[in-house]
Amino acid sequence: MAIQSQVTAILAQYPIQVKSVRIIQDKGKKAAWTVETSTGTKILKKSPARKERLLFLMQATKHLQNNGASIPRIVATREGVDFAEDANGACYVLSEAVQTTGRIGYTGEELNQIMREMAKFHIASRGFQANRGTKSRNHLGRWENGYQNHLDNLELFKALANRSSSTFSKLFMQHVDAYIKQGNEALAVIQGNAYRRWVNKVSVQRNLCHQDFAAGNLIKTSKGFYIIDMDSITLDLPARDIRKIFNKVMKKTGWSAVKATAMLRAYHERHPLTKEECSVIYADLLFPHLFYGLANKYFTGRLEWTLEVTNRKLGAMIQDDKNRLQMLAQWDTIVNNALK
């Protein structure tokens, strides 16, 4: 009941006539409700971000919208502010609901459309400058430190696994050195001129990454795809979003040079890439992000699954990695076919 009255108090800050409210999800710091009003359906989201961070996210969202990105319209409060606050300082954003025409899959034309929308999103983000007093997130030019930190942690996890007899630790120890080797190869590329030149280019152009530009954060409509969930926006190379969608799609549907070519081509048609920039994408795909992510959750005690499920995930990932490396071995051909 306390939450319901809190939501009622938040909605009272908006110039709307509320008919009904239905909760979609509630994860404590992050929650969402469907709000039926006299002027149509809205979505109320409790943001996990602090006010300074949310100011950055709202500015970024407005910039993207103004430059052609398809993002649901934000509803301002009676005071003309883009978000409301409760008595505890938590922030809420109200936006227009978008009517979906069905689920989005990672097949054929829909996958190509995801890549084209990502390219459009990146182009729309150009020129963004955050105002003072906001808390931005910036990964631009910081990959070398990030890679090295993850590689150092893998060495630390090795020491922990060496003292453990768990199934996960034994399997981890059998394969970790191969993943560290991949990481060092990727790091060598990032330490080269290709990465530095792209960073210099984007530091002038500016580029925002969504960080989870995937089917779960896209809404299929009669007018195309709409993008939601801006909570993780950061400044970085377009390669960051490209790597993340490649990993997500290939992990779910299988690593394929044909699929990689189609995805890269669809992106390139809207947002031209150079072969040198594609070498940076290659490095980020080669770095063992997925392996590191699972190992990090295990060894730092932040598992989201049972040990049995975690062991299966690690085994499946290691088995699937042969296909990932086979695809990456064809990267030059993939790039040549995608960019021609």
C-alpha positions in Angstrom: 0.0 0.0 0.0 2.9 2.4 0.8 4.3 1.9 -2.7 0.8 2.5 -4.2 0.4 5.8 -2.3 4.0 6.8 -3.3 3.2 6.2 -7.0 -0.1 8.2 -6.6 1.9 11.1 -5.2 4.4 10.9 -8.0 1.7 10.9 -10.7 0.0 13.9 -9.0 3.0 15.9 -10.1 2.0 15.5 -13.7 -0.8 17.3 -15.7 -2.7 14.1 -16.3 -5.9 12.5 -15.3 -5.1 9.0 -14.0 -7.7 6.2 -14.6 -5.7 3.2 -13.5 -2.2 2.0 -12.6 -0.8 -1.5 -13.1 2.7 -2.6 -12.0 4.9 -4.1 -14.6 7.9 -5.0 -12.4 9.5 -3.9 -9.2 13.1 -4.6 -8.4 13.4 -2.1 -5.6 15.7 0.6 -7.0 14.1 0.0 -10.5 10.4 -0.4 -11.2 7.8 0.3 -13.9 4.1 0.8 -14.1 1.5 1.1 -16.9 -0.6 4.2 -16.3 -3.9 4.6 -18.1 -4.9 8.3 -18.5 -7.5 10.4 -20.2 -4.9 11.1 -22.9 -3.8 7.5 -23.5 -1.4 5.0 -21.9 1.8 6.1 -20.3 4.8 4.3 -18.7 6.1 5.4 -15.3 9.6 4.2 -14.5 11.5 4.5 -11.3 15.1 5.2 -12.2 18.0 3.5 -10.5 20.1 6.6 -11.3 20.8 9.4 -8.9 19.5 12.9 -9.8 22.9 14.1 -11.3 23.1 11.0 -13.5 19.5 11.2 -14.5 20.0 14.8 -15.7 22.7 13.5 -18.0 20.4 10.7 -19.2 17.5 13.1 -19.9 19.7 15.5 -21.8 21.1 12.6 -23.8 17.6 11.3 -24.6 16.4 14.7 -25.7 19.4 15.1 -27.9 18.8 11.7 -29.5 15.1 12.4 -30.0 15.8 15.8 -31.6 18.2 14.2 -34.0 16.0 11.5 -35.3 16.3 8.6 -32.8 12.9 6.8 -32.2 12.5 7.0 -28.4 9.1 7.3 -26.7 8.3 11.0 -25.8 9.0 12.0 -22.2 6.1 13.7 -20.4 7.0 16.7 -18.3 5.7 17.4 -14.8 3.4 20.4 -14.1 6.6 22.3 -13.3 8.1 21.5 -16.8 10.7 19.1 -15.4 11.5 15.8 -17.2 11.3 13.7 -14.1 9.6 13.6 -10.7 11.1 13.0 -7.2 9.6 11.2 -4.2 10.2 12.1 -0.6 13.2 9.8 -0.4 14.9 11.4 -3.4 14.2 8.6 -5.9 13.5 9.8 -9.4 10.7 8.8 -11.8 10.3 9.3 -15.5 6.9 9.3 -17.3 6.8 8.6 -21.0 4.2 7.9 -23.7 3.5 4.2 -24.2 4.3 2.8 -27.6 1.9 0.2 -29.2 3.8 -2.9 -30.2 2.9 -5.0 -33.2 4.8 -8.1 -32.0 8.0 -9.6 -30.7 11.4 -8.9 -32.3 13.6 -11.8 -33.2 17.3 -12.2 -34.1 16.6 -13.5 -37.6 16.9 -12.2 -41.2 15.5 -8.8 -41.9 14.6 -8.0 -38.2 18.3 -8.5 -37.2 19.4 -6.2 -40.1 16.8 -3.7 -38.9 18.2 -3.8 -35.4 21.7 -3.0 -36.8 20.3 -0.1 -39.0 18.5 1.3 -36.0 21.7 1.1 -34.0 23.6 3.0 -36.7 20.8 5.6 -36.7 21.0 5.9 -32.9 24.8 6.5 -33.1 24.5 9.1 -35.8 21.7 10.9 -33.9 24.0 11.0 -30.8 26.7 13.0 -32.6 27.5 16.4 -31.1 26.1 15.7 -27.7 27.6 17.8 -24.9 26.4 17.2 -21.3 25.7 20.3 -19.2 27.7 21.1 -16.0 26.1 19.7 -12.9 25.3 16.3 -14.5 27.1 13.0 -14.0 28.0 11.5 -17.3 29.5 8.1 -18.0 32.5 7.9 -20.3 34.4 4.9 -21.6 36.0 6.7 -24.5 39.8 6.0 -24.6 39.7 3.8 -21.6 39.6 0.3 -23.1 43.3 -0.4 -22.4 42.8 0.1 -18.7 39.6 -1.9 -18.7 41.2 -4.8 -20.6 44.2 -4.8 -18.3 42.1 -4.7 -15.2 40.0 -7.7 -16.4 43.2 -9.7 -17.3 44.6 -8.9 -13.9 41.4 -10.2 -12.3 41.6 -13.4 -14.3 45.0 -14.0 -12.8 43.5 -13.4 -9.4 40.7 -15.8 -10.1 43.3 -18.4 -11.2 44.9 -18.2 -7.7 41.4 -18.6 -6.1 40.5 -21.5 -8.4 43.8 -23.2 -7.7 42.8 -23.5 -4.0 39.3 -24.9 -4.8 38.1 -28.3 -5.7 34.7 -27.1 -7.1 33.6 -28.2 -10.6 33.5 -24.6 -11.8 37.1 -23.9 -10.6 38.4 -27.1 -12.2 36.8 -26.3 -15.6 37.9 -22.7 -15.3 41.6 -23.7 -14.7 41.5 -26.0 -17.8 40.7 -23.1 -20.1 41.6 -19.7 -18.4 45.1 -19.5 -20.0 43.6 -19.7 -23.5 41.2 -16.9 -22.7 44.0 -14.8 -21.2 45.9 -15.3 -24.4 42.9 -14.0 -26.4 42.7 -11.0 -24.1 46.4 -10.2 -24.5 46.0 -10.4 -28.3 43.0 -8.0 -28.2 44.9 -5.7 -25.8 47.8 -5.4 -28.3 45.3 -4.2 -31.0 43.9 -1.6 -28.6 47.3 -0.4 -27.8 47.9 0.3 -31.5 47.1 3.3 -33.7 43.8 2.0 -35.0 42.1 2.4 -31.6 43.7 5.7 -30.9 42.7 7.2 -34.2 39.1 6.1 -33.8 39.1 7.6 -30.2 40.4 10.9 -31.5 37.7 10.9 -34.2 34.9 10.2 -31.8 36.2 12.7 -29.2 35.4 15.4 -31.8 32.2 13.8 -33.3 30.9 12.6 -29.9 29.1 9.3 -29.8 26.6 7.8 -27.3 26.3 4.1 -26.8 23.1 2.5 -25.4 25.0 -0.5 -24.0 22.1 -2.9 -24.4 20.8 -2.3 -27.9 19.0 -5.6 -28.1 15.5 -7.0 -28.8 14.5 -6.6 -25.1 15.0 -2.9 -25.3 13.3 -2.4 -28.7 9.6 -2.1 -29.4 8.3 -3.2 -32.8 5.7 -0.8 -34.1 3.9 0.0 -37.4 6.4 2.9 -37.8 9.5 0.8 -37.1 11.5 0.1 -33.9 11.4 2.3 -30.8 14.2 2.3 -28.3 13.7 2.1 -24.6 15.7 1.9 -21.3 18.3 4.6 -21.5 19.7 3.9 -18.0 23.2 2.8 -19.2 24.0 5.4 -21.8 27.7 6.2 -22.0 30.2 8.0 -24.3 32.3 5.6 -26.3 33.1 4.2 -29.7 30.2 2.7 -31.7 32.2 -0.6 -31.4 31.0 -1.0 -27.9 27.4 -1.4 -28.9 28.3 -3.5 -32.0 30.3 -5.9 -29.9 27.6 -6.3 -27.3 24.9 -7.1 -29.9 27.2 -9.5 -31.7 27.9 -11.3 -28.5 24.2 -11.4 -27.5 22.9 -12.6 -30.9 25.6 -15.1 -31.6 25.4 -16.6 -28.1 21.7 -17.1 -28.6 21.6 -18.2 -32.2 25.1 -19.5 -33.0 28.3 -17.9 -34.3 28.2 -17.5 -38.0 30.3 -15.6 -40.6 27.3 -15.2 -42.8 25.3 -13.6 -40.0 28.2 -11.4 -39.0 28.6 -10.2 -42.5 24.9 -9.3 -42.8 24.9 -7.5 -39.4 28.0 -5.5 -40.2 26.8 -4.6 -43.7 23.4 -3.4 -42.4 25.2 -1.1 -39.9 27.7 0.1 -42.4 24.9 1.1 -44.9 23.7 3.7 -42.4 26.9 4.4 -40.5 30.0 3.8 -42.7 32.9 2.1 -41.1 36.5 1.8 -42.2 38.5 -1.4 -42.3 40.7 0.0 -39.5 37.7 0.6 -37.3 36.6 -2.9 -38.0 39.9 -4.1 -36.6 38.9 -2.5 -33.3 35.6 -4.3 -33.4 37.5 -7.5 -34.0 39.7 -6.9 -30.9 36.6 -6.3 -28.8 35.0 -9.4 -30.1 38.2 -11.4 -29.4 38.5 -10.2 -25.8 36.8 -12.8 -23.5 34.1 -10.5 -22.2 31.6 -13.3 -21.7 34.0 -15.7 -20.0 35.2 -12.9 -17.8 31.7 -11.8 -16.9 30.7 -15.3 -15.7 34.0 -15.9 -13.8 33.7 -12.5 -12.1 30.2 -13.3 -10.9 31.3 -16.7 -9.6 34.5 -15.6 -7.8 33.0 -12.5 -6.3 29.9 -14.3 -5.0 27.4 -12.5 -7.2 25.8 -15.5 -8.9 22.3 -15.1 -10.3 21.8 -18.9 -10.7 22.4 -22.1 -8.8 25.9 -23.7 -9.0 24.6 -26.4 -11.2 23.2 -23.9 -13.7 26.5 -21.9 -13.5 28.6 -24.9 -14.3 26.4 -25.7 -17.3 26.7 -22.1 -18.5 30.5 -22.3 -18.3 30.7 -25.6 -20.1 28.4 -24.4 -22.9 30.4 -21.2 -23.2 33.7 -23.1 -23.6 32.2 -25.5 -26.1 30.7 -22.6 -28.1 34.0 -20.7 -28.1 35.4 -22.9 -30.8 32.7 -21.5 -33.1 33.4 -17.9 -32.0 37.1 -18.3 -32.9 36.3 -19.9 -36.2 34.1 -16.9 -37.1 36.8 -14.5 -36.0 39.4 -16.3 -38.1 37.3 -15.2 -41.1 37.1 -11.6 -39.9 39.0 -10.1 -42.9 36.6 -11.8 -45.3 33.6 -10.7 -43.3 34.8 -7.1 -43.4 35.6 -7.2 -47.1 32.2 -8.6 -47.9 30.3 -6.2 -45.5 32.0 -3.0 -46.6 32.1 -3.5 -50.4 
